[in-house]
Amino acid sequence: MKVRRAPPNLSSILVLKCHIDAPINVGWGSKQTQFHGSLGKAAAQAPSAAPPSSVGISPDDDFLTRISWRGDGTLFVVSAVSPSSTGATLRPRVLRVYNRDGVLQATAEAVPGLEHPLSWRPSGNLIVSTQRFGTFPGGGKGREGRHDVVFFEKNGLRHGEFGLRHAKPGVSAADAKDRKWGYKVKEVGWSADSNVLLVWIEEDAGDTGESYRRAIQIDAHAPSPTLDNWKLPLVPLEFLLT
């Protein structure tokens, strides 16, 4: 299990059974009561996008569990691949939100093609991960090669997405490659002030950082494939308005 350091004010160690769910109501609202913008009531009343039996993970998933704390240390989110079950051919990756005492607060709906990257925005309003689309088993239904950064609220409901610039629409996964599309997202992370989101992308030629600040998108190539030595070069960066 990959565990992020707990907040300094947490004085005890929690042992959780992460794949156990139960009906809960913590007053955060349901899908039917959430604001859905221009999509309106139809989006609120729409059924889940995919039945659990058809939901799987991306071929680039590393199968490791991720944990990320909210900035104030009162909540944390766990992203874990579900264990194998009798008769099931696919294993979805599911997000679960707990309070600091280890009490389950919310379980997100299963998302086809959800990947391992995970980071809770320090300001507390968004949880970020990535999602792959394509014809692979359990993948998101959409254009082949589509790759999104996806957002969730603390109650597990989806809260939008945007496409990565590295995505290769129309390109299928190559089974013979370690990186099925020629690249994969290794991690995501927020700046301490919650204003910048960094997406760490692993490629054969070296690692790349895509950072996003509101409507400004930045690309920067890193010379080292390891995070410990990863530094952005002191050269002008390319800014693209999106």
Beta strands, then each sheet from edge to edge (+ up, - down):
strand 1: 66-69
strand 2: 75-81
strand 3: 93-99
strand 4: 104-107
strand 5: 119-120
strand 6: 127-132
strand 7: 147-152
strand 8: 158-163
strand 9: 183-190
strand 10: 197-203
strand 11: 208-213
strand 12: 216-221
strand 13: 238-241
sheet 1: 1+ 2- 3+ 4-
sheet 2: 5+ 6- 7+ 8-
sheet 3: 9+ 10- 11+ 12- 13+
end
